[in-house]
Amino acid sequence: MRVFLKGLATAVPAYELPQNLVLENARRILGPRYSQFERMASTFQTSGVEKRYSFAPFDWFEEPKNWPERNSLFLKGAKQLFTEAATAALDDARLSARQIDTIVTISSTGIATPTIEALAWKDMGFRTDVRRIPVFGLGCAGGVSGLAIAQAQAAAQLGSHVLIVALEACTLSFRSDRLQKADIIATVLFGDGAAACVLSTEPGKAGGTSVSLGIGQEELWPDTLSIMGWDVDEAGLGVVFDRSIPVFAETYFAEACDKALSRSGLARDDIVRFVCHPGGAKVVEAIETALDLEAGSLDAERSVLRDYGNMSAPTALFVLKRILEAKTEGQMMMCALGPGFTASFLPLAVER
């Protein structure tokens, strides 16, 4: 059963955080507390990030926050951003909210019960019998894995319409109390944003482009739980970023990718464009090396990282949108690395 991408949209919150001001504020807040800050300060310039967007203005980060304060802002911002991204994707698909049969919501940066799509349900105008699938914990792999979940849902019911929204508020996890290197890297990279897609077995065009989705694949490596994720304490979420991630990707990503391609009846030579989650500049370089891609070829990934930072789950969908806007055609493969430690893949074919 072929599944088509009928609508695609992205959204970011109101507060723009230029990287030079992020560095200035981080130096003032973290510098006196963290003796190695100046040794790491150069990463703000070499990260590939020039700006990002946040649910919170700069002054919100001045004082340490507890979990209720962080999650309260998450809930408020998530409802608004979900509505904005979902409405734009429905407009792109030329569908109404009442035509959506299933909603897949991907998020790992806040807790919402009732879930985000339920909070936005009345404003959106979804039906009372809409099926809801909230998914927590996929992290940076969430955009690709979530799209694969939505693809499977659409394929299971001929003519149904599935909405997926990947939404994260990574900046709200800013920590000035733990003083670990991973927290500095998170401050360098993290941004907030949302991306929404509408899928169906009914042919359609997202932004004027025909995109059909294959079946998602994943590869989970044993004994790698400590590479990426969250530590959870009374203050909130604390990021886990192991320094081995780029080296791990360079060493193991190609084999996982080749397995996923083979299971989809494809080989690397069939792929005109890999659509990757840009976790950071070093990770993008590692993927290019692992897949024997020309240096600098993942240009859309770098431009999204530059303009939005690492937003976790929705970032790969921001990259897909830029690639479609560039009128790239042919067989592609979406891919992302996330907690587990896992690689997520989804083949898609693009036609004009």
TORKOL-4160 file (C-alpha; in steps of 0.2 Angstrom, whole numbers, padded with zeros to 4 digits, m for minus):
352
<pt num="1" X="0000" Y="0000" Z="0000"/>
<pt num="2" X="0008" Y="0016" Z="m0006"/>
<pt num="3" X="0008" Y="0030" Z="0007"/>
<pt num="4" X="0009" Y="0048" Z="0001"/>
<pt num="5" X="0015" Y="0064" Z="0010"/>
<pt num="6" X="0001" Y="0076" Z="0007"/>
<pt num="7" X="0006" Y="0091" Z="0018"/>
<pt num="8" X="0022" Y="0097" Z="0027"/>
<pt num="9" X="0025" Y="0112" Z="0038"/>
<pt num="10" X="0036" Y="0118" Z="0051"/>
<pt num="11" X="0035" Y="0131" Z="0065"/>
<pt num="12" X="0046" Y="0139" Z="0078"/>
<pt num="13" X="0042" Y="0149" Z="0094"/>
<pt num="14" X="0043" Y="0168" Z="0095"/>
<pt num="15" X="0059" Y="0170" Z="0104"/>
<pt num="16" X="0075" Y="0171" Z="0093"/>
<pt num="17" X="0091" Y="0168" Z="0101"/>
<pt num="18" X="0106" Y="0173" Z="0091"/>
<pt num="19" X="0122" Y="0163" Z="0094"/>
<pt num="20" X="0132" Y="0178" Z="0099"/>
<pt num="21" X="0120" Y="0183" Z="0112"/>
<pt num="22" X="0118" Y="0165" Z="0118"/>
<pt num="23" X="0137" Y="0164" Z="0121"/>
<pt num="24" X="0137" Y="0181" Z="0130"/>
<pt num="25" X="0123" Y="0175" Z="0142"/>
<pt num="26" X="0131" Y="0158" Z="0144"/>
<pt num="27" X="0147" Y="0166" Z="0149"/>
<pt num="28" X="0139" Y="0177" Z="0162"/>
<pt num="29" X="0128" Y="0163" Z="0169"/>
<pt num="30" X="0140" Y="0148" Z="0168"/>
<pt num="31" X="0157" Y="0156" Z="0167"/>
<pt num="32" X="0158" Y="0160" Z="0186"/>
<pt num="33" X="0151" Y="0143" Z="0190"/>
<pt num="34" X="0161" Y="0132" Z="0178"/>
<pt num="35" X="0180" Y="0133" Z="0178"/>
<pt num="36" X="0182" Y="0125" Z="0161"/>
<pt num="37" X="0169" Y="0136" Z="0152"/>
<pt num="38" X="0182" Y="0147" Z="0143"/>
<pt num="39" X="0190" Y="0131" Z="0136"/>
<pt num="40" X="0174" Y="0126" Z="0128"/>
<pt num="41" X="0168" Y="0144" Z="0123"/>
<pt num="42" X="0175" Y="0142" Z="0105"/>
<pt num="43" X="0162" Y="0128" Z="0102"/>
<pt num="44" X="0149" Y="0142" Z="0101"/>
<pt num="45" X="0158" Y="0148" Z="0085"/>
<pt num="46" X="0162" Y="0131" Z="0078"/>
<pt num="47" X="0145" Y="0122" Z="0081"/>
<pt num="48" X="0138" Y="0128" Z="0064"/>
<pt num="49" X="0123" Y="0136" Z="0074"/>
<pt num="50" X="0120" Y="0155" Z="0071"/>
<pt num="51" X="0103" Y="0156" Z="0079"/>
<pt num="52" X="0089" Y="0146" Z="0086"/>
<pt num="53" X="0072" Y="0149" Z="0093"/>
<pt num="54" X="0065" Y="0146" Z="0111"/>
<pt num="55" X="0049" Y="0145" Z="0121"/>
<pt num="56" X="0057" Y="0157" Z="0133"/>
<pt num="57" X="0066" Y="0174" Z="0132"/>
<pt num="58" X="0084" Y="0177" Z="0137"/>
<pt num="59" X="0079" Y="0183" Z="0155"/>
<pt num="60" X="0070" Y="0166" Z="0159"/>
<pt num="61" X="0087" Y="0157" Z="0159"/>
<pt num="62" X="0095" Y="0169" Z="0172"/>
<pt num="63" X="0090" Y="0159" Z="0187"/>
<pt num="64" X="0089" Y="0140" Z="0190"/>
<pt num="65" X="0072" Y="0133" Z="0187"/>
<pt num="66" X="0063" Y="0118" Z="0194"/>
<pt num="67" X="0054" Y="0104" Z="0185"/>
<pt num="68" X="0036" Y="0112" Z="0187"/>
<pt num="69" X="0042" Y="0129" Z="0181"/>
<pt num="70" X="0050" Y="0121" Z="0165"/>
<pt num="71" X="0035" Y="0109" Z="0162"/>
<pt num="72" X="0023" Y="0123" Z="0164"/>
<pt num="73" X="0031" Y="0133" Z="0150"/>
<pt num="74" X="0032" Y="0118" Z="0139"/>
<pt num="75" X="0013" Y="0114" Z="0141"/>
<pt num="76" X="0009" Y="0132" Z="0136"/>
<pt num="77" X="0021" Y="0133" Z="0121"/>
<pt num="78" X="0018" Y="0115" Z="0115"/>
<pt num="79" X="m0001" Y="0118" Z="0113"/>
<pt num="80" X="0002" Y="0134" Z="0103"/>
<pt num="81" X="0016" Y="0127" Z="0092"/>
<pt num="82" X="0006" Y="0111" Z="0089"/>
<pt num="83" X="m0008" Y="0121" Z="0083"/>
<pt num="84" X="0002" Y="0132" Z="0072"/>
<pt num="85" X="0012" Y="0117" Z="0064"/>
<pt num="86" X="m0003" Y="0106" Z="0062"/>
<pt num="87" X="m0014" Y="0120" Z="0054"/>
<pt num="88" X="m0001" Y="0124" Z="0041"/>
<pt num="89" X="0002" Y="0106" Z="0037"/>
<pt num="90" X="m0017" Y="0103" Z="0035"/>
<pt num="91" X="m0018" Y="0119" Z="0024"/>
<pt num="92" X="m0004" Y="0112" Z="0013"/>
<pt num="93" X="m0014" Y="0095" Z="0011"/>
<pt num="94" X="m0030" Y="0105" Z="0008"/>
<pt num="95" X="m0038" Y="0095" Z="0022"/>
<pt num="96" X="m0048" Y="0100" Z="0037"/>
<pt num="97" X="m0044" Y="0094" Z="0055"/>
<pt num="98" X="m0061" Y="0084" Z="0054"/>
<pt num="99" X="m0054" Y="0074" Z="0040"/>
<pt num="100" X="m0039" Y="0067" Z="0051"/>
<pt num="101" X="m0042" Y="0050" Z="0057"/>
<pt num="102" X="m0026" Y="0047" Z="0067"/>
<pt num="103" X="m0014" Y="0059" Z="0076"/>
<pt num="104" X="0004" Y="0054" Z="0080"/>
<pt num="105" X="0012" Y="0066" Z="0092"/>
<pt num="106" X="0031" Y="0064" Z="0095"/>
<pt num="107" X="0040" Y="0073" Z="0110"/>
<pt num="108" X="0053" Y="0070" Z="0123"/>
<pt num="109" X="0056" Y="0087" Z="0131"/>
<pt num="110" X="0040" Y="0089" Z="0142"/>
<pt num="111" X="0026" Y="0079" Z="0150"/>
<pt num="112" X="0008" Y="0082" Z="0145"/>
<pt num="113" X="m0006" Y="0071" Z="0152"/>
<pt num="114" X="m0018" Y="0074" Z="0144"/>
<pt num="115" X="m0007" Y="0074" Z="0129"/>
<pt num="116" X="m0002" Y="0088" Z="0118"/>
<pt num="117" X="m0015" Y="0084" Z="0104"/>
<pt num="118" X="m0028" Y="0083" Z="0117"/>
<pt num="119" X="m0024" Y="0100" Z="0124"/>
<pt num="120" X="m0025" Y="0107" Z="0106"/>
<pt num="121" X="m0040" Y="0096" Z="0101"/>
<pt num="122" X="m0054" Y="0109" Z="0104"/>
<pt num="123" X="m0044" Y="0123" Z="0095"/>
<pt num="124" X="m0040" Y="0112" Z="0081"/>
<pt num="125" X="m0057" Y="0105" Z="0078"/>
<pt num="126" X="m0053" Y="0087" Z="0077"/>
<pt num="127" X="m0067" Y="0074" Z="0078"/>
<pt num="128" X="m0072" Y="0066" Z="0094"/>
<pt num="129" X="m0067" Y="0048" Z="0087"/>
<pt num="130" X="m0049" Y="0053" Z="0081"/>
<pt num="131" X="m0036" Y="0040" Z="0086"/>
<pt num="132" X="m0022" Y="0047" Z="0096"/>
<pt num="133" X="m0004" Y="0040" Z="0097"/>
<pt num="134" X="0007" Y="0050" Z="0108"/>
<pt num="135" X="0025" Y="0044" Z="0108"/>
<pt num="136" X="0038" Y="0049" Z="0121"/>
<pt num="137" X="0057" Y="0046" Z="0122"/>
<pt num="138" X="0063" Y="0044" Z="0104"/>
<pt num="139" X="0073" Y="0060" Z="0105"/>
<pt num="140" X="0083" Y="0065" Z="0090"/>
<pt num="141" X="0077" Y="0050" Z="0080"/>
<pt num="142" X="0059" Y="0055" Z="0083"/>
<pt num="143" X="0056" Y="0064" Z="0067"/>
<pt num="144" X="0061" Y="0049" Z="0056"/>
<pt num="145" X="0054" Y="0035" Z="0068"/>
<pt num="146" X="0038" Y="0045" Z="0070"/>
<pt num="147" X="0035" Y="0047" Z="0052"/>
<pt num="148" X="0038" Y="0028" Z="0050"/>
<pt num="149" X="0024" Y="0025" Z="0063"/>
<pt num="150" X="0012" Y="0037" Z="0054"/>
<pt num="151" X="0016" Y="0028" Z="0038"/>
<pt num="152" X="0012" Y="0012" Z="0045"/>
<pt num="153" X="m0005" Y="0019" Z="0052"/>
<pt num="154" X="m0009" Y="0026" Z="0035"/>
<pt num="155" X="m0005" Y="0010" Z="0026"/>
<pt num="156" X="m0016" Y="0000" Z="0038"/>
<pt num="157" X="m0032" Y="0009" Z="0033"/>
<pt num="158" X="m0035" Y="0013" Z="0015"/>
<pt num="159" X="m0040" Y="0031" Z="0012"/>
<pt num="160" X="m0037" Y="0037" Z="0030"/>
<pt num="161" X="m0028" Y="0053" Z="0034"/>
<pt num="162" X="m0014" Y="0053" Z="0047"/>
<pt num="163" X="m0007" Y="0068" Z="0055"/>
<pt num="164" X="0010" Y="0068" Z="0063"/>
<pt num="165" X="0017" Y="0082" Z="0074"/>
<pt num="166" X="0035" Y="0081" Z="0081"/>
<pt num="167" X="0037" Y="0095" Z="0094"/>
<pt num="168" X="0052" Y="0098" Z="0106"/>
<pt num="169" X="0057" Y="0112" Z="0118"/>
<pt num="170" X="0075" Y="0107" Z="0120"/>
<pt num="171" X="0080" Y="0125" Z="0127"/>
<pt num="172" X="0070" Y="0123" Z="0143"/>
<pt num="173" X="0082" Y="0109" Z="0149"/>
<pt num="174" X="0096" Y="0122" Z="0151"/>
<pt num="175" X="0105" Y="0118" Z="0167"/>
<pt num="176" X="0116" Y="0130" Z="0177"/>
<pt num="177" X="0117" Y="0118" Z="0192"/>
<pt num="178" X="0125" Y="0102" Z="0185"/>
<pt num="179" X="0140" Y="0110" Z="0176"/>
<pt num="180" X="0143" Y="0095" Z="0165"/>
<pt num="181" X="0151" Y="0096" Z="0148"/>
<pt num="182" X="0136" Y="0089" Z="0140"/>
<pt num="183" X="0126" Y="0104" Z="0147"/>
<pt num="184" X="0138" Y="0116" Z="0139"/>
<pt num="185" X="0136" Y="0107" Z="0122"/>
<pt num="186" X="0117" Y="0107" Z="0124"/>
<pt num="187" X="0118" Y="0126" Z="0127"/>
<pt num="188" X="0128" Y="0127" Z="0111"/>
<pt num="189" X="0116" Y="0117" Z="0100"/>
<pt num="190" X="0098" Y="0116" Z="0107"/>
<pt num="191" X="0083" Y="0125" Z="0099"/>
<pt num="192" X="0064" Y="0123" Z="0100"/>
<pt num="193" X="0052" Y="0119" Z="0085"/>
<pt num="194" X="0039" Y="0108" Z="0078"/>
<pt num="195" X="0036" Y="0100" Z="0061"/>
<pt num="196" X="0019" Y="0092" Z="0055"/>
<pt num="197" X="0015" Y="0080" Z="0041"/>
<pt num="198" X="m0001" Y="0073" Z="0034"/>
<pt num="199" X="0000" Y="0056" Z="0026"/>
<pt num="200" X="m0013" Y="0046" Z="0016"/>
<pt num="201" X="m0015" Y="0032" Z="0004"/>
<pt num="202" X="m0024" Y="0044" Z="m0007"/>
<pt num="203" X="m0011" Y="0053" Z="m0019"/>
<pt num="204" X="m0007" Y="0071" Z="m0015"/>
<pt num="205" X="0007" Y="0083" Z="m0016"/>
<pt num="206" X="0016" Y="0092" Z="m0001"/>
<pt num="207" X="0021" Y="0109" Z="m0007"/>
<pt num="208" X="0017" Y="0104" Z="m0025"/>
<pt num="209" X="0029" Y="0088" Z="m0024"/>
<pt num="210" X="0023" Y="0070" Z="m0025"/>
<pt num="211" X="0032" Y="0060" Z="m0011"/>
<pt num="212" X="0028" Y="0042" Z="m0007"/>
<pt num="213" X="0035" Y="0034" Z="0009"/>
<pt num="214" X="0042" Y="0016" Z="0011"/>
<pt num="215" X="0042" Y="0006" Z="0027"/>
<pt num="216" X="0053" Y="0012" Z="0041"/>
<pt num="217" X="0068" Y="0003" Z="0048"/>
<pt num="218" X="0078" Y="0004" Z="0064"/>
<pt num="219" X="0094" Y="m0003" Z="0071"/>
<pt num="220" X="0097" Y="m0004" Z="0089"/>
<pt num="221" X="0115" Y="m0007" Z="0096"/>
<pt num="222" X="0117" Y="m0017" Z="0112"/>
<pt num="223" X="0126" Y="m0009" Z="0127"/>
<pt num="224" X="0124" Y="0009" Z="0121"/>
<pt num="225" X="0111" Y="0015" Z="0133"/>
<pt num="226" X="0123" Y="0028" Z="0141"/>
<pt num="227" X="0127" Y="0037" Z="0124"/>
<pt num="228" X="0112" Y="0048" Z="0123"/>
<pt num="229" X="0096" Y="0052" Z="0133"/>
<pt num="230" X="0090" Y="0062" Z="0148"/>
<pt num="231" X="0095" Y="0061" Z="0167"/>
<pt num="232" X="0079" Y="0065" Z="0177"/>
<pt num="233" X="0080" Y="0074" Z="0194"/>
<pt num="234" X="0070" Y="0086" Z="0204"/>
<pt num="235" X="0076" Y="0101" Z="0194"/>
<pt num="236" X="0071" Y="0093" Z="0177"/>
<pt num="237" X="0079" Y="0085" Z="0162"/>
<pt num="238" X="0098" Y="0084" Z="0161"/>
<pt num="239" X="0105" Y="0080" Z="0144"/>
<pt num="240" X="0116" Y="0064" Z="0141"/>
<pt num="241" X="0128" Y="0067" Z="0126"/>
<pt num="242" X="0143" Y="0055" Z="0126"/>
<pt num="243" X="0158" Y="0062" Z="0117"/>
<pt num="244" X="0159" Y="0046" Z="0107"/>
<pt num="245" X="0144" Y="0050" Z="0096"/>
<pt num="246" X="0153" Y="0056" Z="0080"/>
<pt num="247" X="0166" Y="0042" Z="0081"/>
<pt num="248" X="0152" Y="0030" Z="0084"/>
<pt num="249" X="0142" Y="0036" Z="0069"/>
<pt num="250" X="0158" Y="0036" Z="0058"/>
<pt num="251" X="0161" Y="0018" Z="0063"/>
<pt num="252" X="0144" Y="0010" Z="0063"/>
<pt num="253" X="0132" Y="0020" Z="0054"/>
<pt num="254" X="0136" Y="0014" Z="0036"/>
<pt num="255" X="0133" Y="m0004" Z="0041"/>
<pt num="256" X="0116" Y="0000" Z="0049"/>
<pt num="257" X="0111" Y="0010" Z="0034"/>
<pt num="258" X="0116" Y="m0003" Z="0021"/>
<pt num="259" X="0105" Y="m0016" Z="0031"/>
<pt num="260" X="0090" Y="m0004" Z="0031"/>
<pt num="261" X="0092" Y="m0001" Z="0012"/>
<pt num="262" X="0093" Y="m0019" Z="0009"/>
<pt num="263" X="0077" Y="m0023" Z="0019"/>
<pt num="264" X="0069" Y="m0010" Z="0008"/>
<pt num="265" X="0076" Y="m0018" Z="m0008"/>
<pt num="266" X="0088" Y="m0004" Z="m0011"/>
<pt num="267" X="0107" Y="0000" Z="m0011"/>
<pt num="268" X="0117" Y="0015" Z="m0008"/>
<pt num="269" X="0119" Y="0018" Z="m0027"/>
<pt num="270" X="0100" Y="0020" Z="m0028"/>
<pt num="271" X="0099" Y="0035" Z="m0016"/>
<pt num="272" X="0100" Y="0052" Z="m0024"/>
<pt num="273" X="0099" Y="0061" Z="m0007"/>
<pt num="274" X="0101" Y="0055" Z="0011"/>
<pt num="275" X="0090" Y="0066" Z="0022"/>
<pt num="276" X="0098" Y="0067" Z="0039"/>
<pt num="277" X="0095" Y="0073" Z="0056"/>
<pt num="278" X="0109" Y="0086" Z="0059"/>
<pt num="279" X="0113" Y="0083" Z="0078"/>
<pt num="280" X="0129" Y="0094" Z="0077"/>
<pt num="281" X="0142" Y="0099" Z="0064"/>
<pt num="282" X="0153" Y="0084" Z="0069"/>
<pt num="283" X="0139" Y="0072" Z="0067"/>
<pt num="284" X="0135" Y="0078" Z="0050"/>
<pt num="285" X="0153" Y="0076" Z="0045"/>
<pt num="286" X="0154" Y="0059" Z="0052"/>
<pt num="287" X="0139" Y="0054" Z="0042"/>
<pt num="288" X="0146" Y="0060" Z="0026"/>
<pt num="289" X="0162" Y="0051" Z="0030"/>
<pt num="290" X="0153" Y="0035" Z="0035"/>
<pt num="291" X="0142" Y="0035" Z="0019"/>
<pt num="292" X="0157" Y="0040" Z="0007"/>
<pt num="293" X="0147" Y="0056" Z="0003"/>
<pt num="294" X="0156" Y="0071" Z="m0004"/>
<pt num="295" X="0162" Y="0083" Z="0010"/>
<pt num="296" X="0149" Y="0097" Z="0011"/>
<pt num="297" X="0135" Y="0087" Z="0002"/>
<pt num="298" X="0123" Y="0088" Z="0017"/>
<pt num="299" X="0120" Y="0106" Z="0014"/>
<pt num="300" X="0102" Y="0107" Z="0019"/>
<pt num="301" X="0107" Y="0098" Z="0035"/>
<pt num="302" X="0120" Y="0112" Z="0039"/>
<pt num="303" X="0108" Y="0126" Z="0034"/>
<pt num="304" X="0094" Y="0119" Z="0046"/>
<pt num="305" X="0107" Y="0118" Z="0060"/>
<pt num="306" X="0113" Y="0135" Z="0056"/>
<pt num="307" X="0096" Y="0143" Z="0056"/>
<pt num="308" X="0087" Y="0133" Z="0070"/>
<pt num="309" X="0100" Y="0123" Z="0080"/>
<pt num="310" X="0097" Y="0105" Z="0085"/>
<pt num="311" X="0078" Y="0104" Z="0089"/>
<pt num="312" X="0079" Y="0085" Z="0092"/>
<pt num="313" X="0064" Y="0076" Z="0084"/>
<pt num="314" X="0057" Y="0089" Z="0071"/>
<pt num="315" X="0074" Y="0093" Z="0064"/>
<pt num="316" X="0075" Y="0080" Z="0051"/>
<pt num="317" X="0058" Y="0086" Z="0045"/>
<pt num="318" X="0064" Y="0103" Z="0043"/>
<pt num="319" X="0078" Y="0096" Z="0032"/>
<pt num="320" X="0066" Y="0087" Z="0022"/>
<pt num="321" X="0056" Y="0103" Z="0019"/>
<pt num="322" X="0071" Y="0112" Z="0013"/>
<pt num="323" X="0076" Y="0098" Z="0001"/>
<pt num="324" X="0059" Y="0097" Z="m0007"/>
<pt num="325" X="0059" Y="0116" Z="m0009"/>
<pt num="326" X="0076" Y="0114" Z="m0018"/>
<pt num="327" X="0066" Y="0103" Z="m0031"/>
<pt num="328" X="0077" Y="0088" Z="m0028"/>
<pt num="329" X="0070" Y="0072" Z="m0035"/>
<pt num="330" X="0072" Y="0053" Z="m0035"/>
<pt num="331" X="0074" Y="0040" Z="m0022"/>
<pt num="332" X="0080" Y="0046" Z="m0005"/>
<pt num="333" X="0082" Y="0039" Z="0013"/>
<pt num="334" X="0079" Y="0048" Z="0029"/>
<pt num="335" X="0090" Y="0044" Z="0043"/>
<pt num="336" X="0093" Y="0049" Z="0061"/>
<pt num="337" X="0102" Y="0044" Z="0077"/>
<pt num="338" X="0094" Y="0044" Z="0094"/>
<pt num="339" X="0093" Y="0037" Z="0111"/>
<pt num="340" X="0094" Y="0018" Z="0113"/>
<pt num="341" X="0107" Y="0020" Z="0105"/>
<pt num="342" X="0097" Y="0018" Z="0088"/>
<pt num="343" X="0097" Y="0023" Z="0070"/>
<pt num="344" X="0081" Y="0026" Z="0061"/>
<pt num="345" X="0078" Y="0025" Z="0043"/>
<pt num="346" X="0063" Y="0029" Z="0031"/>
<pt num="347" X="0064" Y="0027" Z="0012"/>
<pt num="348" X="0055" Y="0040" Z="0001"/>
<pt num="349" X="0053" Y="0043" Z="m0017"/>
<pt num="350" X="0051" Y="0061" Z="m0024"/>
<pt num="351" X="0043" Y="0065" Z="m0040"/>
<pt num="352" X="0038" Y="0082" Z="m0048"/>
